[in-house]
Amino acid sequence: MDKFRMIFQFFQSNQESFMSGICGIMALASTQIYSAFDFNCPCLPRYNLAYGLGILLVPPFILFLLGFVLNNNVSMLAEEWRRPQGQRGKDPAVLRYMFCSMAQRAMIAPVVWVSVTLLDGKCITCAFCTLVPVETLGNASHPSLSQGDMKRVLARIPCKEIYDGQELIANEVAVRYLRCISQALGWCFVLLMTMLAFLVRSLRPCFSQAAFLKSRYWSHYIDIERKLFDETCTEHARSFAKVCIQQFFEGMSADLVAAHCHLPRKAPEDAGEATEKLLGITDWDTMNMVLKSWHRCKPPLHLHPPALPSGNGWTGEGQPPVHPPVPRSEMAAYYSWV
């Protein structure tokens, strides 16, 4: 159990690197899924565009949502966004920083999918085969066809086994033309995403370094505070359960002794330590009140002697923090320096 606990603590301490690794694995998995995916264009004028664009755009959207689902900070962001104001204000810049950080990781797999799809060219060939310029690439001397017949013939370009328009335009010519356009779009998309990532990662801190550092600091603080609160609640729940169980068995032991069933009774060694960890919270209603107070009015972020909690939250609400008096020698040194 200690080894598993050490591994779990390692993952918790390196959560950002771990989530980046998961996003990278999702990106590699998306390429493998696409390579194993059997692309079957319907080869019908009304369905080619919907099928091609659906394969190009729907899986990236699903992968984007999965990137958010697998990120544990989503619940933290939603909790911070929806919590009451209480005694601690909410900074929109911190919320934006948290959302942008999660979105950057979640965008890895969708970007890889779109890039691989465009470089492959099957989706663009299926979606836009009816827009091939027959006047430029085809046989201009071929008898004219109606608009519906022309689209019906061109829609079969991705399906070589049923294509019957070789006299109008060669299948290989049309496929090469569409794949060339698709690969050009793919490389442009890769270049655009690379430049955008460079601008986001490198140039964003240069414009407002102080605001960037502030947002990153309080984002880390919210994450660490939530982890420490969960650990404290877990420790308190373990101690509370241990004391309750010990009291139950002590009561049963007393009943058995009263019934002339003499059993050996040994005082638990860690009973006092478990009782100390309860911090005075020893019943159901008090614990519920503490949890509700933590959600509705978190303590302000300045260090001062703790105020006693009341029924509506913290008694120190609306009062300025109490700071220790400054010695006169320090005040004199400060004013002489000014």
Residue frames as qw, qx, qy, qz and C-alpha x, y, z in Angstrom:
[[0.000, 0.883, 0.468, 0.000, 0.00, 0.00, 0.00],
 [0.322, -0.757, 0.089, 0.561, 2.87, 2.39, 0.72],
 [0.375, -0.086, 0.589, 0.710, 4.21, 1.96, -2.80],
 [0.136, 0.630, 0.663, 0.382, 0.82, 2.71, -4.32],
 [0.199, -0.903, -0.285, 0.251, 0.50, 5.74, -2.05],
 [0.384, -0.531, 0.304, 0.692, 3.90, 7.00, -3.16],
 [0.290, 0.221, 0.676, 0.640, 2.94, 6.55, -6.81],
 [0.006, -0.805, -0.576, -0.140, -0.35, 8.39, -6.23],
 [0.285, -0.846, -0.067, 0.446, 1.44, 11.27, -4.49],
 [0.406, -0.239, 0.486, 0.736, 3.94, 11.42, -7.35],
 [0.185, 0.498, 0.674, 0.513, 1.11, 11.76, -9.87],
 [0.151, -0.893, -0.412, 0.098, -0.51, 14.45, -7.73],
 [0.368, -0.708, 0.130, 0.588, 2.70, 16.47, -7.46],
 [0.173, -0.257, 0.602, 0.736, 3.35, 16.19, -11.21],
 [0.473, 0.546, 0.640, -0.262, -0.24, 16.59, -12.37],
 [0.344, 0.792, -0.119, -0.490, 0.56, 19.15, -15.07],
 [0.066, 0.493, -0.798, -0.340, 3.21, 16.97, -16.72],
 [0.334, 0.122, 0.931, -0.081, 0.98, 13.93, -16.33],
 [0.484, 0.661, 0.431, -0.379, -1.95, 15.66, -18.06],
 [0.284, 0.732, -0.412, -0.463, 0.32, 16.85, -20.88],
 [0.112, -0.271, 0.937, 0.189, 1.44, 13.25, -21.33],
 [0.435, 0.386, 0.782, -0.223, -2.17, 12.06, -21.46],
 [0.443, 0.765, 0.073, -0.461, -2.97, 14.66, -24.13],
 [0.134, 0.600, -0.694, -0.375, 0.05, 13.52, -26.13],
 [0.265, 0.001, 0.964, 0.017, -1.08, 9.89, -25.85],
 [0.479, 0.597, 0.530, -0.365, -4.55, 10.94, -27.01],
 [0.334, 0.751, -0.291, -0.489, -2.98, 12.68, -30.01],
 [0.012, 0.368, -0.894, -0.255, -1.03, 9.55, -30.95],
 [0.358, 0.250, 0.880, -0.184, -4.14, 7.43, -30.42],
 [0.477, 0.675, 0.218, -0.518, -6.14, 9.72, -32.70],
 [0.283, 0.606, -0.599, -0.441, -3.65, 9.15, -35.52],
 [0.105, -0.115, 0.987, 0.049, -3.85, 5.39, -35.00],
 [0.434, 0.456, 0.666, -0.400, -7.64, 5.52, -34.97],
 [0.454, 0.702, -0.094, -0.541, -7.66, 7.48, -38.20],
 [0.162, 0.472, -0.802, -0.328, -5.23, 5.10, -39.91],
 [0.128, 0.084, 0.986, -0.065, -7.37, 2.14, -38.86],
 [0.434, 0.475, 0.401, -0.652, -10.60, 3.93, -39.78],
 [0.389, 0.271, 0.773, 0.423, -12.32, 2.59, -42.89],
 [0.174, 0.448, 0.008, -0.877, -13.22, 5.71, -44.86],
 [0.284, 0.372, 0.839, 0.278, -16.25, 4.99, -47.05],
 [0.150, 0.223, -0.075, -0.960, -17.47, 7.96, -49.02],
 [0.544, 0.412, 0.637, -0.359, -21.19, 7.64, -49.93],
 [0.214, -0.039, 0.641, 0.736, -20.48, 9.02, -53.45],
 [0.076, 0.719, 0.676, 0.142, -23.83, 10.82, -53.57],
 [0.209, 0.548, 0.076, 0.806, -24.17, 14.55, -54.30],
 [0.433, -0.733, -0.117, -0.511, -26.25, 15.29, -51.22],
 [0.846, -0.531, -0.036, 0.020, -24.19, 13.29, -48.71],
 [0.772, 0.277, -0.186, 0.541, -20.56, 13.70, -49.74],
 [0.088, 0.649, -0.212, 0.725, -20.14, 17.16, -48.20],
 [0.657, -0.603, 0.114, -0.438, -21.82, 16.22, -44.90],
 [0.975, -0.164, -0.066, 0.137, -19.84, 12.97, -44.59],
 [0.667, 0.385, -0.197, 0.606, -16.48, 14.50, -45.44],
 [0.050, -0.634, 0.240, -0.733, -16.83, 17.52, -43.15],
 [0.800, -0.510, -0.007, -0.317, -18.30, 15.32, -40.42],
 [0.929, -0.061, -0.142, 0.335, -15.21, 13.11, -40.39],
 [0.458, 0.474, -0.177, 0.730, -13.02, 16.22, -40.44],
 [0.142, -0.537, 0.193, -0.809, -14.73, 18.15, -37.62],
 [0.774, -0.471, -0.150, -0.396, -16.79, 15.84, -35.36],
 [0.876, -0.149, -0.331, 0.317, -13.95, 13.59, -34.00],
 [0.372, 0.312, -0.306, 0.819, -11.80, 16.65, -33.09],
 [0.414, -0.530, 0.034, -0.739, -14.72, 18.09, -31.14],
 [0.898, -0.351, -0.232, -0.125, -15.11, 14.80, -29.26],
 [0.757, 0.064, -0.326, 0.563, -11.38, 14.67, -28.54],
 [0.062, 0.494, -0.184, 0.847, -11.52, 18.29, -27.33],
 [0.662, -0.524, -0.027, -0.535, -14.28, 17.43, -24.87],
 [0.930, -0.178, -0.279, 0.157, -12.39, 14.34, -23.73],
 [0.498, 0.333, -0.328, 0.730, -9.38, 16.54, -23.04],
 [0.289, -0.509, 0.193, -0.787, -11.52, 18.57, -20.64],
 [0.864, -0.352, -0.172, -0.317, -13.16, 15.51, -19.10],
 [0.879, -0.021, -0.326, 0.348, -9.81, 13.89, -18.30],
 [0.265, 0.437, -0.319, 0.798, -8.53, 17.09, -16.68],
 [0.417, -0.489, -0.689, 0.336, -9.20, 17.19, -12.95],
 [0.159, -0.205, -0.177, 0.949, -9.01, 20.98, -12.89],
 [0.197, -0.380, -0.553, -0.715, -12.37, 21.28, -14.69],
 [0.488, -0.641, -0.593, -0.006, -14.30, 20.66, -11.48],
 [0.446, -0.420, -0.247, 0.751, -12.02, 23.12, -9.66],
 [0.072, 0.072, 0.280, 0.955, -12.69, 25.77, -12.32],
 [0.347, -0.506, -0.599, -0.515, -16.45, 25.19, -12.19],
 [0.529, -0.588, -0.532, 0.302, -16.43, 25.30, -8.40],
 [0.342, -0.302, -0.094, 0.885, -14.47, 28.54, -8.32],
 [0.050, -0.206, -0.422, -0.882, -16.73, 30.09, -10.98],
 [0.455, -0.505, -0.576, -0.455, -20.03, 29.11, -9.32],
 [0.465, -0.345, -0.629, 0.519, -19.15, 29.56, -5.66],
 [0.147, -0.933, -0.325, -0.041, -20.74, 32.46, -3.73],
 [0.279, 0.793, -0.225, 0.492, -18.74, 35.63, -3.29],
 [0.780, -0.465, -0.323, 0.268, -18.43, 35.32, 0.48],
 [0.377, -0.865, 0.115, 0.310, -15.40, 36.95, 2.06],
 [0.481, -0.319, 0.562, 0.592, -13.08, 36.15, -0.83],
 [0.467, 0.660, -0.084, -0.582, -13.42, 37.86, -4.19],
 [0.806, 0.221, 0.507, 0.213, -13.23, 36.08, -7.53],
 [0.052, -0.640, 0.388, 0.661, -10.72, 37.34, -10.09],
 [0.808, 0.518, 0.153, -0.236, -11.88, 36.78, -13.69],
 [0.339, 0.747, -0.565, -0.084, -8.26, 36.88, -14.87],
 [0.309, -0.360, 0.867, -0.150, -7.45, 33.80, -12.78],
 [0.730, 0.283, 0.556, -0.277, -10.46, 31.95, -14.16],
 [0.642, 0.723, -0.150, -0.207, -9.43, 32.85, -17.71],
 [0.071, 0.658, -0.750, -0.002, -5.88, 31.67, -17.04],
 [0.516, -0.121, 0.823, -0.205, -7.15, 28.32, -15.73],
 [0.753, 0.492, 0.347, -0.265, -9.48, 27.86, -18.69],
 [0.481, 0.781, -0.365, -0.159, -6.79, 28.76, -21.22],
 [0.161, -0.528, 0.832, -0.047, -4.33, 26.35, -19.62],
 [0.624, 0.107, 0.750, -0.190, -6.82, 23.50, -19.86],
 [0.677, 0.669, 0.136, -0.275, -7.84, 24.46, -23.40],
 [0.216, 0.748, -0.600, -0.184, -4.22, 24.42, -24.58],
 [0.285, -0.264, 0.921, -0.033, -3.79, 20.81, -23.44],
 [0.619, 0.359, 0.639, -0.283, -7.19, 19.75, -24.76],
 [0.529, 0.749, -0.102, -0.385, -6.40, 21.19, -28.21],
 [0.189, -0.531, 0.775, 0.285, -3.44, 18.86, -28.83],
 [0.450, 0.139, 0.879, 0.077, -5.41, 15.80, -29.98],
 [0.494, 0.738, 0.403, -0.222, -7.91, 17.75, -32.17],
 [0.167, 0.837, -0.363, -0.375, -5.08, 19.61, -33.92],
 [0.261, -0.334, 0.871, 0.249, -3.32, 16.32, -34.66],
 [0.516, 0.389, 0.760, -0.070, -6.53, 14.79, -36.02],
 [0.424, 0.846, 0.152, -0.283, -7.29, 17.72, -38.35],
 [0.007, 0.742, -0.570, -0.353, -3.68, 17.86, -39.55],
 [0.350, -0.135, 0.909, 0.182, -3.54, 14.14, -40.34],
 [0.510, 0.561, 0.633, -0.157, -6.95, 14.25, -42.03],
 [0.344, 0.877, -0.058, -0.331, -6.04, 17.18, -44.28],
 [0.062, -0.624, 0.715, 0.309, -2.66, 15.70, -45.20],
 [0.471, 0.085, 0.876, 0.057, -4.33, 12.40, -46.07],
 [0.172, 0.204, -0.411, -0.872, -6.82, 14.12, -48.36],
 [0.044, -0.293, -0.935, -0.193, -9.68, 11.61, -48.34],
 [0.036, 0.640, 0.606, -0.472, -12.15, 13.88, -46.55],
 [0.126, 0.594, -0.133, -0.783, -11.57, 16.85, -48.86],
 [0.069, 0.110, -0.815, -0.565, -11.76, 14.58, -51.90],
 [0.040, -0.442, -0.896, -0.007, -15.11, 13.22, -50.74],
 [0.004, 0.673, 0.463, -0.577, -16.53, 16.56, -49.60],
 [0.178, 0.744, -0.095, -0.637, -15.62, 18.76, -52.59],
 [0.428, -0.020, 0.776, 0.464, -15.42, 16.35, -55.51],
 [0.342, 0.715, 0.605, 0.075, -18.50, 17.94, -57.08],
 [0.021, 0.955, 0.001, -0.296, -16.63, 21.28, -57.33],
 [0.618, -0.193, 0.492, 0.582, -13.84, 20.03, -59.59],
 [0.286, 0.684, -0.143, -0.655, -13.37, 22.49, -62.52],
 [0.771, 0.259, 0.568, 0.129, -14.29, 20.25, -65.41],
 [0.474, 0.880, 0.042, -0.015, -13.71, 23.06, -67.93],
 [0.015, -0.853, 0.522, 0.011, -10.05, 23.25, -66.89],
 [0.340, -0.414, 0.844, -0.023, -9.19, 19.62, -66.09],
 [0.674, 0.235, 0.679, -0.171, -11.79, 17.69, -68.08],
 [0.349, 0.188, 0.709, 0.584, -12.75, 17.05, -71.68],
 [0.204, 0.413, 0.111, -0.881, -14.27, 20.23, -73.07],
 [0.353, 0.164, -0.624, -0.678, -15.48, 18.42, -76.23],
 [0.001, 0.205, 0.967, -0.153, -17.62, 15.99, -74.22],
 [0.228, -0.546, -0.572, -0.568, -21.37, 16.32, -74.86],
 [0.177, -0.359, 0.347, -0.848, -22.89, 18.67, -72.34],
 [0.361, -0.340, -0.861, 0.110, -24.74, 17.13, -69.42],
 [0.361, -0.785, -0.275, -0.421, -27.39, 18.57, -67.18],
 [0.102, -0.671, 0.483, -0.553, -26.35, 20.06, -63.86],
 [0.813, -0.342, 0.313, -0.353, -27.82, 17.13, -61.93],
 [0.971, 0.207, -0.050, 0.105, -26.12, 14.51, -64.10],
 [0.429, 0.669, -0.402, 0.455, -22.82, 16.38, -63.87],
 [0.356, -0.599, 0.508, -0.507, -22.91, 16.40, -60.05],
 [0.945, -0.131, 0.193, -0.228, -23.95, 12.74, -60.00],
 [0.861, 0.392, -0.206, 0.251, -20.94, 11.77, -62.09],
 [0.230, 0.663, -0.450, 0.553, -18.48, 13.95, -60.16],
 [0.631, -0.543, 0.321, -0.452, -19.78, 12.66, -56.81],
 [0.997, -0.041, 0.060, -0.009, -18.45, 9.20, -57.75],
 [0.418, 0.751, -0.458, 0.227, -14.84, 10.34, -58.11],
 [0.315, -0.576, 0.684, -0.316, -13.77, 8.95, -54.67],
 [0.799, -0.001, 0.570, -0.193, -15.28, 5.55, -55.58],
 [0.072, 0.486, -0.697, -0.522, -13.12, 4.17, -58.37],
 [0.236, 0.089, 0.964, 0.086, -15.11, 0.93, -58.70],
 [0.287, 0.666, 0.680, -0.110, -18.33, 2.74, -59.64],
 [0.027, 0.681, -0.117, -0.722, -16.94, 5.83, -61.37],
 [0.603, 0.423, 0.623, 0.261, -18.16, 6.04, -64.99],
 [0.212, 0.958, 0.112, -0.156, -17.05, 9.53, -66.02],
 [0.656, -0.285, 0.360, 0.599, -13.62, 8.85, -67.51],
 [0.416, 0.516, 0.455, 0.595, -14.68, 10.55, -70.74],
 [0.126, -0.948, -0.217, -0.198, -15.70, 13.65, -68.80],
 [0.068, -0.834, 0.478, -0.267, -12.64, 13.86, -66.48],
 [0.672, 0.184, -0.694, 0.181, -10.06, 11.24, -65.54],
 [0.728, -0.631, -0.261, -0.058, -10.45, 9.89, -62.01],
 [0.752, -0.184, -0.146, 0.616, -6.73, 10.13, -61.24],
 [0.245, 0.425, 0.066, 0.869, -6.59, 13.76, -62.38],
 [0.421, -0.693, -0.199, -0.550, -9.49, 14.81, -60.16],
 [0.818, -0.508, -0.227, 0.149, -8.16, 12.90, -57.12],
 [0.651, 0.017, -0.098, 0.752, -4.67, 14.38, -57.50],
 [0.031, 0.564, 0.120, 0.817, -6.13, 17.86, -57.83],
 [0.585, -0.691, -0.184, -0.383, -8.23, 17.56, -54.67],
 [0.850, -0.369, -0.179, 0.331, -5.47, 15.92, -52.64],
 [0.493, 0.285, -0.063, 0.820, -3.05, 18.65, -53.64],
 [0.231, -0.645, -0.072, -0.725, -5.46, 21.27, -52.30],
 [0.789, -0.564, -0.207, -0.133, -6.08, 19.21, -49.14],
 [0.803, -0.147, -0.176, 0.550, -2.37, 18.81, -48.40],
 [0.249, 0.447, -0.034, 0.858, -1.77, 22.50, -48.99],
 [0.489, -0.665, -0.107, -0.554, -4.53, 23.28, -46.49],
 [0.879, -0.390, -0.240, 0.133, -3.04, 20.75, -44.07],
 [0.651, 0.058, -0.172, 0.737, 0.43, 22.29, -44.12],
 [0.041, -0.551, -0.025, -0.833, -1.06, 25.78, -43.79],
 [0.691, -0.613, -0.199, -0.326, -3.07, 24.55, -40.80],
 [0.846, -0.239, -0.231, 0.417, 0.05, 23.04, -39.19],
 [0.413, 0.286, -0.090, 0.860, 1.97, 26.29, -39.76],
 [0.299, -0.630, -0.125, -0.706, -0.90, 28.36, -38.35],
 [0.800, -0.551, -0.218, -0.094, -1.22, 26.21, -35.21],
 [0.767, -0.062, -0.203, 0.606, 2.55, 26.26, -34.68],
 [0.197, 0.404, -0.048, 0.892, 2.71, 30.04, -34.93],
 [0.512, -0.636, -0.178, -0.549, -0.34, 30.41, -32.69],
 [0.854, -0.416, -0.256, 0.181, 1.22, 28.13, -30.06],
 [0.586, 0.132, -0.159, 0.783, 4.44, 30.15, -30.26],
 [0.079, -0.545, -0.038, -0.834, 2.57, 33.41, -29.74],
 [0.689, -0.601, -0.221, -0.339, 0.56, 32.03, -26.84],
 [0.876, -0.322, -0.201, 0.297, 3.47, 30.40, -25.05],
 [0.633, 0.027, -0.048, 0.772, 6.16, 32.98, -25.71],
 [0.120, 0.380, 0.115, 0.910, 4.66, 36.41, -26.30],
 [0.449, -0.697, -0.464, -0.311, 1.73, 36.41, -23.87],
 [0.619, -0.588, -0.294, 0.430, 3.85, 36.95, -20.72],
 [0.458, 0.062, 0.074, 0.884, 5.67, 39.85, -22.40],
 [0.083, -0.596, -0.343, -0.721, 2.66, 42.15, -22.66],
 [0.513, -0.660, 0.087, -0.542, 1.47, 41.98, -19.04],
 [0.512, 0.230, -0.769, 0.308, 4.07, 40.15, -17.00],
 [0.166, -0.172, 0.619, -0.749, 2.68, 41.25, -13.64],
 [0.733, 0.033, 0.089, -0.673, -0.88, 40.21, -14.50],
 [0.782, 0.230, -0.560, -0.150, 0.39, 36.92, -15.93],
 [0.316, 0.226, -0.789, 0.476, 2.38, 36.11, -12.79],
 [0.391, -0.108, 0.460, -0.790, -0.54, 37.08, -10.58],
 [0.822, 0.096, -0.148, -0.541, -2.96, 34.85, -12.48],
 [0.709, 0.233, -0.663, 0.057, -0.55, 31.92, -12.48],
 [0.075, 0.251, -0.732, 0.629, 0.19, 32.30, -8.77],
 [0.533, -0.035, 0.408, -0.741, -3.46, 32.35, -7.68],
 [0.825, 0.176, -0.370, -0.388, -4.28, 29.52, -10.05],
 [0.536, 0.212, -0.768, 0.279, -1.63, 27.39, -8.33],
 [0.161, -0.185, 0.607, -0.756, -2.92, 28.56, -4.97],
 [0.738, -0.003, 0.049, -0.673, -6.49, 27.47, -5.70],
 [0.810, 0.187, -0.543, -0.122, -5.27, 24.06, -6.84],
 [0.375, 0.217, -0.751, 0.498, -3.03, 23.54, -3.80],
 [0.355, -0.169, 0.433, -0.811, -5.70, 24.83, -1.40],
 [0.831, 0.012, -0.158, -0.534, -8.23, 22.37, -2.77],
 [0.730, 0.191, -0.646, 0.112, -5.77, 19.47, -2.47],
 [0.151, 0.212, -0.689, 0.676, -4.86, 20.38, 1.11],
 [0.564, -0.122, 0.230, -0.784, -8.53, 20.77, 2.03],
 [0.872, 0.064, -0.363, -0.321, -9.31, 17.32, 0.61],
 [0.571, 0.208, -0.708, 0.359, -6.36, 15.81, 2.48],
 [0.122, -0.209, 0.559, -0.793, -7.46, 17.48, 5.73],
 [0.738, -0.061, 0.020, -0.672, -11.04, 16.27, 5.26],
 [0.822, 0.132, -0.548, -0.083, -9.79, 12.75, 4.57],
 [0.349, 0.213, -0.715, 0.567, -7.62, 12.77, 7.70],
 [0.368, -0.155, 0.393, -0.828, -10.48, 14.16, 9.80],
 [0.827, 0.003, -0.207, -0.522, -12.93, 11.58, 8.41],
 [0.703, 0.158, -0.676, 0.155, -10.47, 8.75, 9.16],
 [0.122, 0.169, -0.668, 0.714, -9.95, 9.97, 12.73],
 [0.553, -0.099, 0.173, -0.809, -13.68, 10.52, 13.26],
 [0.854, 0.040, -0.404, -0.326, -14.49, 7.02, 11.98],
 [0.538, 0.187, -0.734, 0.370, -11.75, 5.50, 14.15],
 [0.128, -0.156, 0.563, -0.801, -13.07, 7.20, 17.31],
 [0.712, -0.042, -0.027, -0.700, -16.67, 6.23, 16.52],
 [0.819, 0.098, -0.553, -0.115, -15.70, 2.59, 15.97],
 [0.351, 0.191, -0.727, 0.558, -13.59, 2.49, 19.13],
 [0.361, -0.132, 0.404, -0.830, -16.44, 3.94, 21.18],
 [0.808, 0.009, -0.269, -0.523, -18.81, 1.38, 19.67],
 [0.747, 0.094, -0.645, 0.130, -16.59, -1.54, 20.63],
 [0.099, 0.205, -0.638, 0.736, -15.96, -0.07, 24.08],
 [0.592, -0.113, 0.165, -0.781, -19.71, 0.10, 24.60],
 [0.866, 0.056, -0.417, -0.270, -20.11, -3.49, 23.41],
 [0.511, 0.206, -0.719, 0.424, -17.30, -4.56, 25.70],
 [0.209, -0.198, 0.509, -0.811, -19.01, -2.89, 28.66],
 [0.780, -0.045, -0.065, -0.621, -22.28, -4.68, 27.82],
 [0.807, 0.134, -0.575, -0.004, -20.48, -8.01, 27.61],
 [0.246, 0.227, -0.698, 0.633, -18.76, -7.41, 30.95],
 [0.476, -0.152, 0.310, -0.809, -22.13, -6.55, 32.48],
 [0.886, 0.045, -0.189, -0.421, -23.47, -9.85, 31.12],
 [0.732, -0.471, 0.492, -0.007, -20.63, -11.74, 32.94],
 [0.875, 0.408, 0.075, 0.247, -18.69, -12.34, 29.73],
 [0.412, -0.798, 0.252, 0.362, -15.21, -11.45, 30.87],
 [0.768, 0.546, 0.107, 0.319, -13.16, -10.50, 27.82],
 [0.582, -0.285, 0.009, 0.762, -9.68, -8.99, 27.78],
 [0.179, 0.951, 0.249, 0.034, -9.86, -5.24, 27.32],
 [0.630, -0.114, 0.118, 0.759, -6.93, -3.32, 25.94],
 [0.068, 0.860, 0.155, -0.481, -6.87, 0.45, 25.73],
 [0.691, 0.609, 0.190, 0.340, -6.10, 1.69, 22.22],
 [0.575, -0.323, 0.017, 0.752, -2.81, 3.53, 21.98],
 [0.199, 0.135, 0.341, 0.909, -3.81, 5.92, 19.20],
 [0.085, -0.740, -0.666, -0.040, -7.17, 6.98, 20.63],
 [0.237, -0.769, -0.152, 0.574, -5.80, 10.23, 22.01],
 [0.238, -0.261, 0.472, 0.808, -4.04, 11.08, 18.74],
 [0.052, 0.426, 0.758, 0.491, -7.19, 10.44, 16.70],
 [0.159, -0.808, -0.532, 0.196, -9.21, 12.59, 19.11],
 [0.268, -0.598, 0.073, 0.752, -6.77, 15.48, 18.74],
 [0.177, -0.001, 0.616, 0.767, -7.20, 15.44, 14.96],
 [0.053, 0.656, 0.745, 0.105, -10.95, 16.03, 15.28],
 [0.172, 0.178, 0.013, 0.969, -10.30, 19.72, 16.14],
 [0.233, 0.193, 0.487, -0.819, -13.49, 19.93, 18.17],
 [0.605, 0.173, -0.314, -0.711, -15.73, 18.79, 15.30],
 [0.114, -0.134, 0.967, -0.186, -17.32, 15.67, 16.75],
 [0.472, 0.402, 0.705, -0.345, -20.85, 15.43, 15.34],
 [0.433, 0.452, 0.670, 0.400, -22.77, 15.39, 12.07],
 [0.105, 0.931, 0.349, 0.023, -24.35, 18.85, 12.28],
 [0.307, -0.825, 0.215, 0.423, -21.10, 20.64, 13.16],
 [0.492, -0.149, 0.639, 0.572, -19.27, 19.04, 10.24],
 [0.334, 0.640, 0.614, 0.320, -22.06, 19.99, 7.83],
 [0.065, -0.972, -0.155, 0.163, -21.94, 23.57, 9.11],
 [0.419, -0.612, 0.411, 0.530, -18.17, 23.74, 8.61],
 [0.462, 0.146, 0.694, 0.533, -18.39, 22.41, 5.05],
 [0.197, 0.827, 0.499, 0.169, -21.19, 24.83, 4.21],
 [0.218, -0.918, 0.039, 0.328, -19.19, 27.73, 5.66],
 [0.484, -0.341, 0.544, 0.594, -16.17, 26.75, 3.57],
 [0.371, 0.421, 0.677, 0.476, -18.28, 26.77, 0.41],
 [0.044, 0.885, 0.444, 0.135, -20.31, 29.92, 1.09],
 [0.063, -0.975, 0.156, -0.144, -17.70, 32.20, 2.69],
 [0.853, 0.096, -0.225, 0.462, -14.11, 31.08, 2.38],
 [0.469, -0.733, -0.100, 0.483, -11.74, 32.96, 4.70],
 [0.318, 0.939, -0.118, -0.051, -10.08, 36.07, 3.27],
 [0.870, 0.233, -0.117, 0.419, -6.56, 35.69, 1.96],
 [0.122, 0.735, -0.384, 0.545, -4.61, 37.57, 4.59],
 [0.636, -0.108, -0.680, 0.347, -2.90, 36.12, 7.62],
 [0.262, -0.517, 0.258, -0.773, -4.30, 37.25, 10.97],
 [0.204, -0.068, 0.864, -0.455, -5.50, 35.64, 14.19],
 [0.179, -0.273, -0.847, -0.419, -8.40, 33.37, 13.22],
 [0.428, -0.172, 0.150, -0.874, -11.88, 34.65, 13.96],
 [0.334, 0.089, 0.886, -0.309, -14.46, 32.44, 15.59],
 [0.145, -0.193, -0.735, -0.634, -17.05, 31.07, 13.16],
 [0.416, 0.140, 0.431, -0.788, -20.69, 31.97, 13.65],
 [0.601, 0.349, 0.696, -0.181, -23.87, 30.51, 12.26],
 [0.556, 0.798, 0.140, -0.187, -23.69, 32.66, 9.10],
 [0.719, 0.577, -0.179, 0.344, -19.99, 32.21, 8.41],
 [0.611, 0.018, -0.328, 0.720, -17.05, 34.13, 9.87],
 [0.261, -0.836, -0.393, 0.280, -17.51, 36.75, 12.57],
 [0.370, -0.494, 0.165, 0.769, -14.72, 38.88, 11.17],
 [0.404, 0.525, 0.578, 0.477, -16.63, 39.69, 7.96],
 [0.088, 0.902, 0.255, 0.337, -16.35, 43.31, 6.94],
 [0.473, -0.855, 0.123, 0.174, -13.57, 44.10, 9.45],
 [0.436, 0.775, -0.450, 0.077, -10.05, 45.03, 8.37],
 [0.871, -0.006, -0.411, 0.269, -7.20, 42.64, 9.21],
 [0.503, -0.856, 0.121, 0.002, -5.44, 43.17, 12.48],
 [0.706, 0.493, -0.323, 0.393, -1.71, 43.72, 11.99],
 [0.688, -0.476, -0.267, 0.478, 0.90, 43.79, 14.77],
 [0.041, -0.986, 0.016, 0.159, 2.24, 47.26, 15.69],
 [0.718, 0.521, -0.156, 0.435, 5.41, 48.36, 13.95],
 [0.629, -0.484, -0.191, 0.578, 8.35, 49.21, 16.27],
 [0.046, 0.967, 0.041, -0.246, 9.34, 52.87, 16.40],
 [0.397, -0.547, 0.541, 0.501, 12.91, 52.12, 15.38],
 [0.456, 0.240, 0.744, 0.425, 11.72, 50.56, 12.15],
 [0.219, 0.876, 0.429, 0.017, 9.33, 53.46, 11.46],
 [0.169, -0.889, 0.185, 0.384, 12.14, 55.97, 12.01],
 [0.442, -0.275, 0.677, 0.520, 14.44, 54.06, 9.70],
 [0.418, 0.527, 0.690, 0.268, 11.73, 53.92, 7.03],
 [0.126, 0.957, 0.248, -0.079, 10.96, 57.67, 7.12],
 [0.299, -0.747, 0.375, 0.461, 14.65, 58.56, 7.14],
 [0.471, -0.006, 0.731, 0.493, 15.11, 56.44, 4.00],
 [0.312, 0.743, 0.569, 0.165, 12.11, 58.08, 2.32]]
